[in-house]
Amino acid sequence: MADQPIGQLLDSLGVTADLDDGDLVTDALVILKVLQPDGSIALSTGATDTRDWINQTGLLRSAIDISEGNIRRSDD
């Protein structure tokens, strides 16, 4: 596999985020479920250039907590 820009792919999938006017997105971690040509399923990740594995883990853990309802955006 080769690294590829995925902005248009995310747009075509209808990906949205809960952002307020004036919010500035500084980093991103993207998790992709991939259907491969042979029919198998794979998992892939993408991240902004500034993210090391420690920060990626923090973003992922926070996303899990949000999706499980343990924290809300307003809990900053």
Backbone as ProteinMPNN parsed JSONL, in Angstrom:
{"seq_chain_A": "MADQPIGQLLDSLGVTADLDDGDLVTDALVILKVLQPDGSIALSTGATDTRDWINQTGLLRSAIDISEGNIRRSDD", "coords_chain_A": {"N_chain_A": [[0.831, -1.191, 0.0], [0.357, 2.289, -0.622], [0.9, 5.564, 0.709], [-1.774, 7.849, 0.516], [-3.534, 10.873, -0.269], [-6.559, 11.536, 1.483], [-8.715, 13.231, 1.681], [-10.808, 13.822, -0.259], [-11.911, 11.287, -0.416], [-12.969, 10.936, 2.178], [-14.866, 12.988, 2.092], [-16.55, 11.952, 0.066], [-17.615, 9.812, 1.41], [-19.243, 11.054, 3.143], [-18.385, 12.045, 5.602], [-18.589, 13.859, 8.587], [-18.088, 16.391, 11.131], [-18.577, 17.551, 14.483], [-18.394, 20.755, 14.812], [-17.879, 24.094, 15.902], [-18.439, 27.486, 14.746], [-15.448, 29.181, 14.161], [-13.877, 27.277, 15.415], [-10.731, 25.657, 15.334], [-9.232, 23.175, 13.676], [-6.575, 21.149, 14.535], [-5.229, 18.715, 14.461], [-5.551, 15.329, 13.273], [-6.825, 12.016, 13.401], [-7.524, 9.264, 11.552], [-9.551, 6.459, 11.082], [-9.877, 3.712, 9.049], [-12.02, 1.381, 7.557], [-11.376, -1.08, 5.304], [-12.292, -2.566, 2.294], [-10.807, -5.028, 0.602], [-9.53, -5.941, -2.699], [-9.628, -8.77, -2.896], [-11.755, -9.392, -1.347], [-11.377, -9.508, 1.36], [-11.299, -7.912, 4.603], [-9.719, -5.043, 5.853], [-7.949, -2.96, 8.192], [-7.052, 0.406, 8.345], [-5.074, 3.269, 9.115], [-4.826, 6.833, 9.257], [-3.061, 9.871, 9.743], [-2.405, 13.261, 10.756], [0.621, 14.966, 9.89], [1.958, 15.87, 12.172], [1.51, 14.167, 14.27], [2.605, 11.948, 16.689], [2.975, 8.541, 17.882], [2.185, 8.551, 20.549], [0.486, 10.795, 20.853], [-1.429, 10.022, 18.953], [-2.518, 7.785, 20.21], [-3.703, 9.026, 22.418], [-5.668, 10.634, 21.111], [-7.21, 8.566, 20.008], [-8.081, 7.136, 22.321], [-9.585, 9.129, 23.563], [-11.566, 9.501, 21.612], [-12.838, 7.017, 21.763], [-13.874, 7.166, 24.377], [-15.678, 9.31, 24.004], [-17.45, 8.182, 22.094], [-18.536, 6.135, 23.592], [-20.008, 7.556, 25.342], [-18.894, 8.472, 27.682], [-17.599, 10.89, 27.992], [-18.322, 14.271, 27.027], [-18.292, 16.724, 24.416], [-18.512, 19.208, 25.614], [-17.302, 18.796, 28.025], [-14.703, 19.502, 28.052]], "CA_chain_A": [[0.0, 0.0, 0.0], [1.062, 3.561, -0.659], [0.182, 6.673, 1.324], [-2.564, 8.628, -0.429], [-4.417, 11.866, 0.334], [-7.889, 10.926, 1.63], [-9.745, 14.248, 1.898], [-11.944, 13.61, -1.144], [-12.52, 10.017, -0.033], [-13.792, 11.197, 3.351], [-16.005, 13.77, 1.617], [-17.466, 11.079, -0.674], [-18.275, 8.949, 2.386], [-20.146, 11.883, 3.937], [-17.843, 12.234, 6.947], [-18.777, 15.185, 9.157], [-17.618, 16.537, 12.514], [-19.297, 18.551, 15.271], [-17.505, 21.892, 15.002], [-18.506, 25.401, 16.011], [-17.768, 28.558, 14.017], [-14.244, 29.643, 14.831], [-13.038, 26.154, 15.853], [-9.572, 25.423, 14.49], [-8.786, 21.776, 13.748], [-5.111, 21.143, 14.5], [-4.71, 17.374, 14.233], [-6.578, 14.345, 12.954], [-6.522, 10.592, 13.324], [-8.616, 8.675, 10.789], [-9.552, 4.998, 11.068], [-10.568, 3.292, 7.834], [-12.316, -0.026, 7.283], [-11.068, -1.197, 3.878], [-12.628, -3.804, 1.594], [-9.725, -5.263, -0.353], [-9.992, -6.579, -3.941], [-9.895, -10.202, -2.723], [-12.932, -9.547, -0.494], [-11.033, -9.461, 2.781], [-11.446, -6.616, 5.264], [-8.497, -4.579, 6.52], [-8.035, -1.716, 8.95], [-5.961, 1.313, 8.027], [-5.174, 4.541, 9.822], [-4.128, 7.979, 8.703], [-2.915, 10.918, 10.756], [-1.685, 14.443, 10.331], [2.074, 14.801, 9.984], [2.503, 16.246, 13.471], [1.105, 13.226, 15.304], [3.413, 10.771, 17.0], [2.107, 7.469, 18.366], [1.642, 8.896, 21.869], [-0.669, 11.653, 20.62], [-2.442, 9.228, 18.265], [-3.179, 6.971, 21.233], [-4.56, 9.929, 23.178], [-6.824, 10.952, 20.282], [-8.029, 7.36, 19.892], [-8.714, 6.872, 23.619], [-10.609, 10.161, 23.754], [-12.666, 9.198, 20.696], [-13.559, 5.877, 22.339], [-14.645, 7.685, 25.51], [-16.794, 10.093, 23.477], [-18.416, 7.289, 21.447], [-19.191, 5.362, 24.647], [-20.802, 8.47, 26.161], [-18.219, 8.742, 28.95], [-17.322, 12.327, 28.03], [-18.968, 15.039, 25.971], [-17.467, 17.823, 23.917], [-18.558, 20.325, 26.563], [-16.554, 18.44, 29.237], [-13.329, 19.977, 27.849]], "C_chain_A": [[0.87, 1.247, 0.0], [0.231, 4.632, 0.037], [-0.511, 7.493, 0.251], [-3.335, 9.7, 0.325], [-5.84, 11.286, 0.398], [-9.005, 11.941, 1.845], [-10.983, 14.027, 1.05], [-12.656, 12.303, -0.825], [-13.444, 10.209, 1.164], [-15.032, 12.005, 2.975], [-17.026, 12.872, 0.923], [-18.21, 10.115, 0.25], [-19.24, 9.733, 3.279], [-19.682, 12.108, 5.362], [-18.043, 13.684, 7.383], [-18.227, 15.199, 10.576], [-18.416, 17.65, 13.181], [-18.339, 19.68, 15.61], [-18.323, 23.169, 15.086], [-17.767, 26.394, 15.134], [-16.559, 29.022, 14.822], [-13.37, 28.521, 15.371], [-11.91, 25.956, 14.85], [-9.095, 23.985, 14.686], [-7.272, 21.766, 13.577], [-4.52, 19.785, 14.172], [-5.871, 16.44, 13.922], [-5.988, 12.943, 12.97], [-7.739, 9.953, 12.668], [-8.451, 7.162, 10.797], [-10.416, 4.559, 9.896], [-10.792, 1.786, 7.819], [-12.234, -0.181, 5.778], [-11.496, -2.569, 3.361], [-11.597, -3.989, 0.487], [-10.255, -6.013, -1.58], [-10.313, -8.066, -3.797], [-11.085, -10.47, -1.804], [-12.636, -9.515, 0.991], [-11.172, -8.02, 3.303], [-10.136, -6.282, 5.973], [-8.81, -3.291, 7.277], [-6.817, -0.882, 8.6], [-6.158, 2.59, 8.832], [-4.414, 5.608, 9.049], [-4.072, 9.042, 9.784], [-2.204, 12.111, 10.147], [-0.195, 14.245, 10.611], [2.629, 15.046, 11.382], [2.215, 15.229, 14.572], [2.114, 12.102, 15.479], [2.485, 9.732, 17.623], [1.511, 7.782, 19.729], [0.4, 9.772, 21.705], [-1.776, 10.912, 19.883], [-3.218, 8.372, 19.255], [-4.129, 7.822, 22.074], [-5.816, 10.316, 22.407], [-7.768, 9.756, 20.195], [-8.771, 7.07, 21.194], [-9.835, 7.879, 23.885], [-11.817, 9.908, 22.864], [-13.498, 8.025, 21.21], [-14.429, 6.348, 23.499], [-15.857, 8.488, 25.045], [-17.86, 9.17, 22.888], [-19.156, 6.425, 22.458], [-20.028, 6.239, 25.57], [-20.164, 8.807, 27.492], [-17.846, 10.211, 29.107], [-18.048, 12.988, 26.869], [-18.042, 16.174, 25.57], [-17.415, 18.967, 24.923], [-17.796, 20.04, 27.857], [-15.113, 18.917, 29.204], [-12.517, 19.743, 29.08]], "O_chain_A": [[1.971, 1.257, 0.549], [-0.998, 4.612, -0.033], [0.073, 7.799, -0.788], [-3.754, 9.463, 1.458], [-6.273, 10.616, -0.54], [-10.131, 11.556, 2.161], [-12.098, 14.04, 1.573], [-13.878, 12.218, -0.95], [-14.569, 9.709, 1.17], [-16.123, 11.741, 3.479], [-18.228, 13.005, 1.155], [-19.302, 9.653, -0.08], [-19.969, 9.144, 4.077], [-20.505, 12.34, 6.248], [-17.713, 14.617, 6.651], [-17.936, 14.15, 11.152], [-18.875, 18.579, 12.517], [-17.568, 19.589, 16.565], [-19.344, 23.304, 14.413], [-16.599, 26.182, 14.807], [-16.654, 29.228, 16.032], [-12.227, 28.772, 15.753], [-12.122, 26.079, 13.644], [-8.607, 23.633, 15.759], [-6.745, 22.303, 12.603], [-3.407, 19.712, 13.651], [-7.021, 16.72, 14.261], [-4.832, 12.718, 12.609], [-8.857, 10.083, 13.167], [-7.362, 6.644, 10.553], [-11.562, 4.99, 9.77], [-9.862, 1.01, 8.042], [-12.944, 0.508, 5.045], [-11.114, -3.6, 3.915], [-11.529, -3.194, -0.45], [-11.308, -6.647, -1.511], [-11.182, -8.575, -4.504], [-11.398, -11.624, -1.51], [-13.561, -9.496, 1.803], [-11.161, -7.057, 2.536], [-9.527, -7.139, 6.612], [-9.816, -2.629, 7.019], [-5.694, -1.384, 8.561], [-7.283, 2.943, 9.186], [-3.487, 5.317, 8.293], [-4.948, 9.101, 10.646], [-1.492, 11.987, 9.15], [0.187, 13.45, 11.469], [3.665, 14.486, 11.74], [2.646, 15.424, 15.708], [2.435, 11.391, 14.527], [1.315, 10.027, 17.868], [0.415, 7.31, 20.032], [-0.623, 9.523, 22.343], [-2.953, 11.146, 20.157], [-4.438, 8.248, 19.151], [-5.233, 7.386, 22.402], [-6.91, 10.328, 22.971], [-8.985, 9.912, 20.298], [-9.968, 6.788, 21.169], [-10.903, 7.514, 24.376], [-12.957, 10.075, 23.296], [-14.724, 8.039, 21.105], [-15.597, 5.968, 23.592], [-16.94, 8.367, 25.618], [-19.048, 9.354, 23.153], [-20.292, 6.023, 22.207], [-20.686, 5.732, 26.479], [-20.827, 9.376, 28.359], [-17.782, 10.721, 30.226], [-18.349, 12.35, 25.86], [-17.122, 16.532, 26.304], [-16.382, 19.622, 25.066], [-17.652, 20.928, 28.698], [-14.379, 18.77, 30.18], [-11.332, 20.075, 29.11]]}, "name": "protein", "num_of_chains": 1, "seq": "MADQPIGQLLDSLGVTADLDDGDLVTDALVILKVLQPDGSIALSTGATDTRDWINQTGLLRSAIDISEGNIRRSDD"}
